Amino acid sequence: MSLKKLIEQKRINTLGINSGTSVDGVDLALLSVWFSPDGSTRVKVLGHSTVRYPQELRELIMKLSQAPHSTVEEIALADEALGVFFGRKAKAFIDNLRKKNYHTHLISSHGQTIRHIPESKNIAGISVRATFQIGAPERIATLTGIPVVSHFRQAHVAFGGEGSPITTGAIASLLSSRTENRIVVNIGGIANVFDLPASYKLNAKSAFDCGPGNVLIDLATSKLFGKPYDRGGEIASSGTLSSRLLTLISSNEFFDYTGAKSSGRKESKSSSLSTGRERYSAAALEKIIKSSRDLKISNRDMISTLSELTALKIAEAIFKILKYCDTNLCVYLTGGGLKNRDLIKRIRRLLHGIDVKSVAKLGYHPDYLEAISYAVMGYWTLKGKPTLAPEIIARRRGINVKKTKPLAPVLGRLIQAPQRKAWDYIAEQNT
């Protein structure tokens, strides 16, 4: 199908591909996306799957994410290798769904973040922010023969944002309610909060990162117990919270050691936390471990305290929103953190009296909401659709939309697929 015909097509089956900060696997979700007569976005999920990373590839990604310096050659080769991995797994998934007569027309890939710099840096007299994802979309398009939309975070930064969160419009479109005030919390490697009001005055932000999700718990569990993560929160639940350690690490200043000073110039501070492993990194864990040793805190008690920290930062973010609304409110959780039963219990305890549910209650699998969101964003990019989030929130909170800034289109990089004959040859060479 030509790109022109694809753009003109009303319903487009779009495959969303997501790999998050936890680096535990690649989530794939195929959905049919279309605009209803009133202009709202409608979706039907056709299938989803998760592919675990081979250990060697996961270790490479973790190394690039945590190393203070990597060579251009290392990054370039990893970008291509991950693109091949994404492309092969996407093609297998697409071929499998084709047997059910579900055809894929478009792919939307987030890539894998290896560095995120939300603070403005002065480079050769030019003030810029940056974010970097690997997983060459050209490789995906070549191996599948399907157009690919990518580089959403870079587009967000280019438009003046910080590169996170970027799924605000899609989340608002999928999960907003006319009658219920909703707060959606995505507990991935980093925890993000999405404020979706039914109707009340405008808050400063509609979405923001609030602190660590699974990242510190996973790092500590791996280093101290030799396990990739705390399954169900079993280790944390067997430990005891250390109030002394929690007081120490709950301060943002504890992790605030990444400020750039090499240029000798004053840099502007970001209004949100870093969304990568730069802040909640292996180096940060070593600092926590040292503090724990100084306080004579056991490993299990440390995991318990890190779990409490995660729950506390999420609760604090929600309480900020409650200043604007405390009635007819429900908190919906999504992401891998939902599988940590101990963590969810802590969140419920801290949010005592507030209804807390899984996004599964809204019809979406919590493991695939981000992949679904990227599929929607890919569709919007192809159609040139502006993000709905600012308009929705402005209207529902009584703000005159005409006085707001013009809405930006959802930007992404569109990679066209090779011509069919060329694709058959290239795909053969890459398998």
VENLINHU-V898392 format. One record per residue. N is the residue number from 1. RES is the residue in one letter. PHI is phi in radians with two decimals (NA if undefined). PSI is psi in whole degrees, 0 to 359 (999 if undefined). D_CENTER is the distance of its C-alpha to the mean C-alpha in Angstrom with 1 decimal. Layout:
n->[N/N]
res->[RES/RES]
phi->[PHI/PHI]
psi->[PSI/PSI]
d_center->[D_CENTER/D_CENTER]
This chain:
n->[1/2/3/4/5/6/7/8/9/10/11/12/13/14/15/16/17/18/19/20/21/22/23/24/25/26/27/28/29/30/31/32/33/34/35/36/37/38/39/40/41/42/43/44/45/46/47/48/49/50/51/52/53/54/55/56/57/58/59/60/61/62/63/64/65/66/67/68/69/70/71/72/73/74/75/76/77/78/79/80/81/82/83/84/85/86/87/88/89/90/91/92/93/94/95/96/97/98/99/100/101/102/103/104/105/106/107/108/109/110/111/112/113/114/115/116/117/118/119/120/121/122/123/124/125/126/127/128/129/130/131/132/133/134/135/136/137/138/139/140/141/142/143/144/145/146/147/148/149/150/151/152/153/154/155/156/157/158/159/160/161/162/163/164/165/166/167/168/169/170/171/172/173/174/175/176/177/178/179/180/181/182/183/184/185/186/187/188/189/190/191/192/193/194/195/196/197/198/199/200/201/202/203/204/205/206/207/208/209/210/211/212/213/214/215/216/217/218/219/220/221/222/223/224/225/226/227/228/229/230/231/232/233/234/235/236/237/238/239/240/241/242/243/244/245/246/247/248/249/250/251/252/253/254/255/256/257/258/259/260/261/262/263/264/265/266/267/268/269/270/271/272/273/274/275/276/277/278/279/280/281/282/283/284/285/286/287/288/289/290/291/292/293/294/295/296/297/298/299/300/301/302/303/304/305/306/307/308/309/310/311/312/313/314/315/316/317/318/319/320/321/322/323/324/325/326/327/328/329/330/331/332/333/334/335/336/337/338/339/340/341/342/343/344/345/346/347/348/349/350/351/352/353/354/355/356/357/358/359/360/361/362/363/364/365/366/367/368/369/370/371/372/373/374/375/376/377/378/379/380/381/382/383/384/385/386/387/388/389/390/391/392/393/394/395/396/397/398/399/400/401/402/403/404/405/406/407/408/409/410/411/412/413/414/415/416/417/418/419/420/421/422/423/424/425/426/427/428/429/430/431]
res->[M/S/L/K/K/L/I/E/Q/K/R/I/N/T/L/G/I/N/S/G/T/S/V/D/G/V/D/L/A/L/L/S/V/W/F/S/P/D/G/S/T/R/V/K/V/L/G/H/S/T/V/R/Y/P/Q/E/L/R/E/L/I/M/K/L/S/Q/A/P/H/S/T/V/E/E/I/A/L/A/D/E/A/L/G/V/F/F/G/R/K/A/K/A/F/I/D/N/L/R/K/K/N/Y/H/T/H/L/I/S/S/H/G/Q/T/I/R/H/I/P/E/S/K/N/I/A/G/I/S/V/R/A/T/F/Q/I/G/A/P/E/R/I/A/T/L/T/G/I/P/V/V/S/H/F/R/Q/A/H/V/A/F/G/G/E/G/S/P/I/T/T/G/A/I/A/S/L/L/S/S/R/T/E/N/R/I/V/V/N/I/G/G/I/A/N/V/F/D/L/P/A/S/Y/K/L/N/A/K/S/A/F/D/C/G/P/G/N/V/L/I/D/L/A/T/S/K/L/F/G/K/P/Y/D/R/G/G/E/I/A/S/S/G/T/L/S/S/R/L/L/T/L/I/S/S/N/E/F/F/D/Y/T/G/A/K/S/S/G/R/K/E/S/K/S/S/S/L/S/T/G/R/E/R/Y/S/A/A/A/L/E/K/I/I/K/S/S/R/D/L/K/I/S/N/R/D/M/I/S/T/L/S/E/L/T/A/L/K/I/A/E/A/I/F/K/I/L/K/Y/C/D/T/N/L/C/V/Y/L/T/G/G/G/L/K/N/R/D/L/I/K/R/I/R/R/L/L/H/G/I/D/V/K/S/V/A/K/L/G/Y/H/P/D/Y/L/E/A/I/S/Y/A/V/M/G/Y/W/T/L/K/G/K/P/T/L/A/P/E/I/I/A/R/R/R/G/I/N/V/K/K/T/K/P/L/A/P/V/L/G/R/L/I/Q/A/P/Q/R/K/A/W/D/Y/I/A/E/Q/N/T]
phi->[NA/-1.23/-1.10/-1.07/-1.17/-1.11/-1.10/-1.35/-1.19/-1.33/-1.70/-2.19/-1.36/-2.05/-1.69/-1.62/-2.12/-2.37/-2.34/-1.66/-1.13/-1.22/0.92/-1.74/2.94/-1.91/-1.69/-2.16/-2.45/-1.77/-2.45/-1.51/-2.17/-2.73/-1.68/-1.38/-0.97/-1.48/1.60/-1.33/-1.58/-2.03/-2.42/-2.36/-1.33/-1.75/3.06/-2.68/-2.81/-2.11/-1.98/-1.31/-1.30/-1.06/-0.98/-1.11/-1.23/-1.08/-1.11/-1.13/-1.10/-1.07/-1.09/-1.17/-1.27/-1.79/-1.20/-1.12/-2.46/-2.32/-1.35/-1.06/-1.10/-1.04/-1.17/-1.08/-1.22/-1.14/-1.02/-1.19/-1.09/-1.20/-1.09/-1.12/-1.07/-1.03/-1.09/-1.15/-1.20/-1.12/-1.11/-1.09/-1.14/-1.11/-1.09/-1.15/-1.27/-1.11/-1.12/-1.64/1.21/-1.79/-1.77/-1.77/-1.85/-2.61/-2.08/-2.22/-2.02/-1.32/1.46/-2.07/-1.21/-2.04/-2.75/-2.40/-2.22/-1.34/-1.46/-1.17/-2.06/-1.66/-2.05/0.92/1.45/-2.01/-1.52/-2.47/-1.87/-2.66/-2.61/-2.47/-2.08/-1.91/2.10/-0.60/-1.13/-1.08/-1.15/-1.10/-1.10/-1.18/-1.34/-1.79/1.29/-2.19/-1.04/-2.21/-1.84/-2.66/1.01/-1.19/-1.19/-1.06/-1.14/-1.09/-1.15/-1.08/-1.47/1.92/-1.50/-1.89/1.47/-2.96/-1.24/-2.00/-1.65/-0.95/-1.09/-1.15/-1.08/-1.09/-1.16/-1.38/-2.07/-1.15/-2.24/-1.39/-2.04/-2.11/-1.34/-2.18/-2.12/-1.84/-2.03/-1.66/-1.78/-1.77/-1.07/-1.92/-1.64/-2.07/-2.07/-2.04/-1.69/-2.09/-1.35/-1.43/-2.98/-2.94/-1.10/-1.14/-1.64/-1.18/-2.34/-1.82/-2.76/-2.85/-1.42/-2.03/2.59/-1.20/-1.78/-1.57/-1.05/-1.22/-1.10/-1.12/-1.05/-1.19/-1.12/-1.16/-1.27/-1.63/-2.20/1.20/-2.09/-1.15/-2.81/-1.51/-1.03/1.17/1.33/-1.11/-1.20/-1.05/-1.23/-1.56/-1.74/-2.11/-1.09/-1.77/-1.15/-1.17/-1.18/-1.08/-1.05/-1.20/-1.54/-1.36/-1.40/-1.04/-1.10/-1.05/-1.73/-1.55/-2.25/-1.85/-1.08/-1.40/-2.20/-1.14/-1.34/1.34/-1.90/-1.33/-1.73/-1.33/-1.49/-1.27/-1.50/-2.34/-1.35/-1.09/-1.73/-1.87/-1.51/-1.15/-1.57/-1.77/-1.92/-1.09/-1.16/-1.13/-1.09/-1.06/-1.15/-1.16/-1.08/-1.07/-1.10/-1.14/-1.14/-1.09/-1.57/1.03/-1.79/-1.23/-1.09/-1.15/-1.16/-1.17/-1.08/-1.06/-1.24/-1.14/-1.15/-1.15/-1.03/-1.03/-1.11/-1.12/-1.14/-1.16/-1.09/-1.05/-1.13/-1.18/-1.11/-1.11/-1.23/-1.11/-1.09/-1.73/-2.78/-2.34/-2.19/0.83/-2.07/-2.39/-1.74/-1.98/-1.83/-2.54/1.69/-1.09/-1.09/-1.10/-1.38/-1.55/-1.07/-1.11/-1.10/-1.13/-1.07/-1.12/-1.10/-1.08/-1.12/-1.22/-1.78/-0.86/1.69/-1.81/-1.21/-2.17/-2.38/-1.50/-1.15/-1.02/-1.14/-1.73/1.69/-2.14/-1.19/-1.11/-1.35/-2.14/-1.08/-1.19/-1.08/-1.09/-1.09/-1.18/-1.10/-1.07/-1.15/-1.12/-1.09/-1.08/-1.06/-1.07/-1.54/1.20/-1.50/-1.19/-1.14/-1.51/-0.96/-1.07/-1.19/-1.04/-1.19/-1.07/-1.16/-1.27/-1.87/1.40/-1.64/-1.22/-1.07/-1.12/-1.62/-1.45/-1.17/-1.00/-1.30/-1.50/-1.19/-1.32/-1.66/-2.85/-1.56/-1.77/-1.85/-1.34/-1.38/-1.11/-1.07/-0.96/-1.12/-1.16/-1.12/-1.01/-1.23/-1.16/-1.08/-1.13/-1.25/-1.72/-1.81]
psi->[132/159/323/315/323/317/323/341/136/306/126/122/113/131/117/133/127/137/116/188/334/338/44/347/177/124/132/133/123/129/150/128/137/164/133/168/331/4/355/157/130/146/153/118/126/337/157/159/156/133/122/147/140/147/318/320/320/318/324/315/316/320/313/328/328/337/134/332/136/151/156/322/316/314/316/316/322/322/313/316/317/326/320/317/312/315/316/316/323/317/318/319/316/316/322/317/335/331/335/11/27/112/144/128/334/146/139/111/127/327/186/118/128/347/137/125/84/346/140/133/147/110/112/39/5/126/121/155/167/156/149/122/141/166/58/110/334/323/319/314/321/317/334/338/22/140/146/134/137/189/44/320/318/321/321/317/318/329/358/1/188/4/6/146/152/353/13/312/316/316/317/319/321/325/353/151/147/341/343/131/126/140/122/128/118/113/85/218/316/149/130/146/132/121/110/87/152/311/104/175/153/131/168/327/152/342/146/158/138/354/194/145/258/348/311/322/316/314/315/319/321/314/319/337/358/23/145/333/166/93/118/4/25/319/313/320/340/353/179/134/133/110/328/314/320/318/321/311/349/349/132/331/335/324/358/73/21/7/135/125/359/331/343/5/154/123/148/142/144/150/356/170/156/143/3/196/5/325/308/74/182/326/321/321/318/323/320/317/317/316/322/319/319/326/0/49/134/164/319/321/328/316/319/319/323/323/321/322/313/312/321/316/324/314/318/319/320/320/330/321/328/343/334/340/128/15/153/49/141/138/127/130/145/170/172/335/341/337/349/94/323/318/317/322/319/318/315/321/316/333/33/126/350/135/124/124/169/151/349/331/341/3/11/134/126/339/343/9/322/317/321/318/318/327/316/317/325/318/315/320/314/322/353/33/128/152/140/343/308/321/315/310/321/314/317/342/15/20/138/112/326/338/355/165/153/142/138/144/156/112/147/164/125/119/117/149/154/160/154/311/319/321/318/318/313/318/323/322/337/4/999]
d_center->[30.6/30.8/28.0/30.4/30.9/27.2/26.5/29.5/28.5/27.5/25.5/23.1/21.6/18.2/16.3/12.5/11.3/8.0/8.1/5.8/7.4/9.9/11.3/13.1/13.1/12.2/11.5/13.7/14.6/17.6/18.5/21.3/20.4/23.1/24.3/26.7/30.0/28.7/25.8/23.0/20.5/21.3/19.7/21.1/19.1/21.4/19.9/17.1/17.1/15.4/16.9/17.2/17.5/21.1/21.7/22.9/19.8/17.5/19.8/19.8/16.1/16.3/19.4/18.1/15.1/17.6/20.8/22.0/23.5/23.3/25.7/25.1/26.5/24.1/21.0/22.7/23.7/20.4/18.8/21.5/21.5/17.8/18.4/21.4/19.7/17.0/20.1/22.3/20.0/19.1/22.9/23.8/21.5/22.9/26.4/26.2/25.1/27.9/30.3/29.4/30.0/26.4/26.1/23.0/23.5/20.2/17.2/13.8/11.9/8.7/10.4/9.9/9.4/12.8/13.4/12.2/15.2/14.7/18.4/21.0/23.2/26.7/27.1/30.7/31.1/28.0/25.2/21.8/18.1/16.1/13.0/13.5/11.9/14.4/15.3/18.1/17.8/21.6/22.0/20.0/22.2/25.3/24.9/24.1/26.2/23.6/22.1/18.6/16.3/13.8/13.1/11.2/10.1/13.8/15.1/13.5/15.1/18.3/18.6/18.6/15.2/13.3/10.3/7.9/7.0/7.8/7.6/10.4/13.2/12.1/11.4/14.7/16.5/15.6/16.1/18.5/22.0/25.3/26.8/24.2/22.2/18.7/16.1/12.8/11.1/7.9/9.1/7.0/8.3/7.8/8.7/7.9/10.9/11.8/15.6/17.3/21.0/23.9/26.3/26.8/26.9/24.2/22.0/20.8/17.1/15.3/11.9/11.1/9.8/12.6/12.9/12.4/11.0/12.4/12.7/16.2/17.5/16.7/18.2/21.2/21.8/21.9/24.2/26.4/26.7/25.9/23.3/19.6/18.6/20.5/21.2/21.4/21.8/25.4/25.8/24.5/26.8/29.7/29.4/30.4/28.5/29.9/30.1/31.2/28.2/25.8/27.6/27.2/23.5/22.4/23.5/20.9/23.8/23.7/20.5/21.5/23.2/21.3/23.1/24.7/28.5/29.8/30.6/32.8/31.4/29.6/25.9/24.1/21.7/18.1/17.8/14.5/13.5/12.1/8.5/9.9/12.7/15.3/15.7/15.2/16.8/19.8/22.0/20.8/21.5/25.0/25.6/24.8/27.1/29.8/29.8/29.9/32.9/34.6/34.3/35.3/32.4/31.9/28.9/28.3/28.7/26.1/23.5/24.6/24.2/20.7/19.7/21.6/19.8/16.4/18.0/19.9/17.1/15.5/19.0/19.9/17.1/18.4/21.9/21.4/20.6/23.6/25.8/25.4/25.6/26.8/28.2/27.1/23.6/21.3/18.1/15.9/13.6/11.0/9.1/11.2/12.7/14.8/16.9/18.0/21.0/22.2/19.1/19.2/22.9/22.3/20.0/22.6/25.4/24.0/23.4/26.8/28.1/24.7/23.8/20.7/19.7/17.1/15.6/17.9/20.6/19.2/19.4/15.9/15.2/12.5/11.5/10.9/9.6/6.4/9.0/11.4/9.6/9.5/13.1/14.1/13.0/15.0/17.9/17.9/18.0/20.9/22.6/22.2/20.9/19.9/16.9/18.5/16.7/19.1/22.1/21.3/20.9/23.9/26.1/25.4/26.0/29.2/28.3/30.3/28.0/30.7/30.4/26.7/25.6/25.3/22.0/20.2/19.6/16.2/16.7/15.8/18.0/20.1/21.7/24.8/25.9/29.3/32.4/33.3/36.1/34.2/31.2/33.5/34.9/31.7/29.9/33.0/32.9/29.3/29.8]
